[in-house]
Amino acid sequence: MAVKITKKQLAVLNFLQDFTEENGYSPSYREIMAGLGLSSVSAVAEHVENLVEKGVLRKVPGAARSLEVLDYKHEETVGLFKAKMLDCTDEARKVLVAAAEILGLDLE
């Protein structure tokens, strides 16, 4: 299951990831705006909201610097699920399938 994101959304994700790795916390909307040369904080907010809706970004409502980039490609995650399902009990397989469905993973 690949999520379709725009070039600007990808730029926001990459900036978030790089900033967080360098600083240990996520950037503010103003830092994202300045870092990407966007025209307003509301433009950043719109990109962030769209990314949250697409499930590739998580934020904690009411908390500052709470943006977290999620695994939106799922390639490694799908591989881990498939490997685990090769040698597990029927009960464990049901749990893995249910978890994959919740995460939106395509195990086919």
Backbone bond lengths (Angstrom), bond angles and torsions (degrees), N, CA, C in turn:
res aa  C-N    CA-C-N  psi(-1)  N-CA   C-N-CA  omega(-1)  CA-C   N-CA-C  phi
1 M - - - 1.448 - - 1.521 108.70 -
2 A 1.283 117.73 101.81 1.453 121.93 178.79 1.525 109.36 -96.09
3 V 1.313 115.69 133.04 1.450 121.66 178.66 1.522 107.99 -90.36
4 K 1.321 116.51 134.56 1.458 120.54 178.77 1.520 109.23 -90.47
5 I 1.322 114.79 123.30 1.457 120.01 177.89 1.533 108.43 -129.05
6 T 1.323 114.93 153.59 1.465 120.34 -178.79 1.530 109.91 -80.04
7 K 1.337 115.76 169.50 1.464 120.68 178.28 1.528 111.23 -61.92
8 K 1.321 116.85 -40.21 1.474 119.79 179.72 1.523 111.08 -68.25
9 Q 1.341 116.10 -38.41 1.461 119.27 177.09 1.524 110.63 -64.30
10 L 1.323 116.76 -39.25 1.460 120.54 177.17 1.526 110.32 -64.09
11 A 1.321 116.65 -38.88 1.468 120.64 177.49 1.524 110.45 -62.27
12 V 1.335 116.95 -41.45 1.470 121.16 177.85 1.520 109.35 -62.84
13 L 1.332 117.93 -46.48 1.464 121.43 179.55 1.521 111.25 -60.29
14 N 1.326 117.21 -46.58 1.464 120.63 -179.58 1.524 111.25 -63.13
15 F 1.335 116.55 -41.94 1.461 120.39 178.34 1.531 109.99 -61.95
16 L 1.335 116.33 -45.80 1.466 120.90 179.35 1.523 111.19 -58.58
17 Q 1.312 115.81 -46.67 1.459 120.53 -177.56 1.536 110.61 -64.04
18 D 1.324 116.79 -47.83 1.468 120.84 -179.27 1.533 111.61 -63.23
19 F 1.330 115.93 -45.63 1.474 120.75 -178.97 1.530 109.89 -61.71
20 T 1.332 116.14 -44.76 1.464 120.61 -177.81 1.527 110.94 -65.10
21 E 1.322 117.17 -41.17 1.470 120.59 178.43 1.525 111.06 -63.58
22 E 1.327 117.55 -39.88 1.461 121.88 -178.45 1.526 113.37 -73.54
23 N 1.336 116.44 -36.40 1.464 120.62 -171.05 1.529 115.05 -107.57
24 G 1.318 117.24 -18.07 1.460 119.81 -178.33 1.524 113.84 84.00
25 Y 1.309 117.47 2.85 1.467 122.70 176.65 1.523 107.36 -150.53
26 S 1.328 116.21 161.10 1.463 119.48 -177.27 1.529 110.99 -81.81
27 P 1.325 116.76 156.05 1.469 120.28 -179.07 1.528 112.33 -75.57
28 S 1.318 115.15 159.20 1.462 120.49 172.24 1.521 108.09 -78.00
29 Y 1.319 116.68 166.64 1.460 120.50 177.51 1.530 110.35 -60.54
30 R 1.332 117.41 -38.00 1.466 120.90 179.56 1.530 111.09 -65.68
31 E 1.333 116.92 -37.68 1.463 120.14 177.88 1.528 110.86 -67.54
32 I 1.317 116.28 -37.14 1.471 119.85 175.99 1.521 109.50 -64.98
33 M 1.324 116.29 -44.78 1.461 121.29 179.51 1.530 110.54 -57.60
34 A 1.316 116.50 -49.11 1.466 120.84 -178.91 1.532 111.14 -67.02
35 G 1.323 116.40 -41.96 1.455 120.51 -177.39 1.515 113.82 -65.69
36 L 1.320 116.93 -30.39 1.461 120.96 -178.48 1.522 113.46 -104.86
37 G 1.331 116.79 -1.70 1.461 120.08 179.75 1.520 113.10 68.43
38 L 1.325 117.03 31.63 1.462 120.80 177.83 1.525 109.64 -79.56
39 S 1.322 115.59 160.15 1.460 120.41 -171.79 1.527 114.78 -83.62
40 S 1.337 117.46 -21.84 1.457 118.49 -177.05 1.523 111.24 -158.15
41 V 1.329 114.06 160.44 1.461 120.35 176.77 1.528 109.86 -66.30
42 S 1.332 116.70 -32.31 1.466 119.16 179.93 1.528 111.06 -66.46
43 A 1.327 118.08 -30.26 1.473 120.64 175.51 1.528 109.94 -65.71
44 V 1.328 116.30 -40.32 1.471 120.93 176.85 1.526 109.21 -64.31
45 A 1.326 116.67 -45.93 1.466 120.84 -179.16 1.523 111.13 -59.24
46 E 1.324 116.84 -39.31 1.463 120.45 178.94 1.530 111.25 -65.15
47 H 1.324 116.71 -44.08 1.469 119.97 177.66 1.526 110.58 -62.45
48 V 1.328 116.37 -44.09 1.469 120.80 -179.41 1.525 110.23 -61.56
49 E 1.321 117.69 -46.50 1.463 120.84 -179.93 1.524 111.49 -61.35
50 N 1.334 117.04 -42.26 1.471 120.58 178.22 1.527 110.83 -63.00
51 L 1.319 117.49 -39.98 1.465 121.35 179.84 1.529 110.99 -69.29
52 V 1.317 116.88 -35.38 1.475 120.46 176.18 1.530 109.43 -65.07
53 E 1.338 116.61 -44.31 1.466 121.23 179.08 1.530 111.71 -61.93
54 K 1.326 116.98 -34.16 1.463 121.05 -179.97 1.525 112.28 -80.06
55 G 1.339 116.35 -8.03 1.458 120.38 176.69 1.518 114.88 81.59
56 V 1.318 117.82 18.63 1.460 120.10 -179.87 1.526 112.38 -105.57
57 L 1.321 115.52 -4.71 1.453 121.23 -179.64 1.518 107.89 -140.30
58 R 1.311 116.05 142.62 1.467 121.31 178.18 1.519 107.65 -124.09
59 K 1.336 115.20 141.44 1.463 119.65 173.86 1.516 108.65 -139.34
60 V 1.319 114.93 150.37 1.455 120.92 178.05 1.523 107.29 -95.96
61 P 1.343 117.80 116.39 1.464 120.12 -178.92 1.525 111.82 -57.63
62 G 1.312 116.12 133.03 1.456 121.53 177.11 1.524 114.68 81.03
63 A 1.328 117.56 -2.11 1.459 120.36 -179.80 1.527 109.75 -107.27
64 A 1.314 115.69 137.57 1.465 120.35 178.43 1.527 110.07 -79.44
65 R 1.321 116.47 146.53 1.463 123.07 175.18 1.528 112.29 52.95
66 S 1.317 115.63 47.96 1.462 120.24 -175.69 1.531 112.69 -112.05
67 L 1.320 117.94 17.28 1.460 120.69 -178.05 1.526 109.97 -78.00
68 E 1.328 115.49 134.09 1.458 121.25 179.99 1.525 109.20 -136.37
69 V 1.323 116.09 124.77 1.461 121.38 177.60 1.524 108.08 -77.02
70 L 1.333 115.73 128.86 1.461 121.42 178.85 1.520 109.97 -99.05
71 D 1.311 116.40 164.17 1.465 121.88 177.76 1.522 107.84 -73.24
72 Y 1.324 117.11 104.21 1.462 119.75 -177.42 1.511 112.99 -100.22
73 K 1.311 118.59 -5.16 1.463 120.88 177.98 1.528 110.30 -93.91
74 H 1.288 117.01 -32.58 1.464 124.15 175.36 1.528 114.77 65.63
75 E 1.325 119.28 6.43 1.461 119.89 -176.58 1.528 111.81 -60.94
76 E 1.324 117.18 -49.47 1.461 120.84 -179.08 1.524 110.79 -68.31
77 T 1.321 116.11 -39.31 1.456 120.37 -178.65 1.521 111.09 -64.87
78 V 1.326 117.68 -43.61 1.462 121.40 177.96 1.523 109.62 -61.00
79 G 1.326 117.16 -42.51 1.463 121.28 178.29 1.512 112.34 -60.19
80 L 1.323 116.61 -41.68 1.469 120.48 178.35 1.528 111.32 -64.52
81 F 1.317 116.53 -43.32 1.467 120.23 178.60 1.521 110.48 -61.65
82 K 1.326 116.99 -46.68 1.468 120.83 -178.42 1.520 111.01 -62.95
83 A 1.315 117.72 -41.68 1.464 121.36 179.24 1.520 110.65 -64.06
84 K 1.307 117.10 -42.08 1.465 121.38 -179.72 1.529 111.24 -66.25
85 M 1.339 116.66 -33.42 1.458 121.15 -177.49 1.533 112.85 -75.80
86 L 1.328 117.74 -15.13 1.461 120.85 -179.66 1.524 112.08 -64.70
87 D 1.310 116.23 -36.47 1.460 119.83 -174.93 1.526 109.90 -135.11
88 C 1.337 116.12 72.61 1.458 119.33 178.65 1.532 109.46 -144.98
89 T 1.303 114.73 166.96 1.461 120.26 179.55 1.525 109.53 -74.01
90 D 1.339 115.53 165.14 1.467 119.60 177.70 1.528 110.97 -61.09
91 E 1.313 116.38 -38.45 1.460 120.64 -179.82 1.533 110.26 -65.52
92 A 1.319 116.88 -43.43 1.465 120.93 178.18 1.531 110.24 -64.52
93 R 1.324 117.17 -37.67 1.467 121.12 178.84 1.523 110.31 -62.27
94 K 1.332 117.15 -41.53 1.466 120.80 178.58 1.527 110.77 -61.77
95 V 1.325 116.12 -41.55 1.460 120.82 179.22 1.532 110.13 -64.59
96 L 1.334 117.11 -43.63 1.464 121.32 179.75 1.530 111.19 -63.97
97 V 1.326 116.80 -42.05 1.471 120.49 179.37 1.528 109.82 -64.37
98 A 1.330 116.86 -43.08 1.467 120.39 179.17 1.534 110.67 -63.30
99 A 1.327 116.36 -42.48 1.471 120.39 178.84 1.529 110.62 -64.04
100 A 1.326 116.97 -41.21 1.467 121.18 179.03 1.525 110.50 -62.26
101 E 1.321 117.03 -39.78 1.465 120.49 178.64 1.527 110.79 -64.61
102 I 1.320 117.08 -42.60 1.453 121.02 179.15 1.533 110.04 -61.51
103 L 1.323 116.60 -39.84 1.468 121.53 -179.05 1.519 113.16 -80.03
104 G 1.316 116.83 -9.52 1.462 120.71 -179.31 1.514 113.48 76.48
105 L 1.337 116.76 28.35 1.460 121.28 -178.93 1.525 110.15 -86.65
106 D 1.310 115.94 141.11 1.452 121.81 175.99 1.513 108.52 -100.42
107 L 1.326 116.81 104.38 1.458 121.09 -177.14 1.527 113.30 -89.06
108 E 1.308 117.62 2.09 1.475 121.12 179.99 1.502 111.06 -73.42
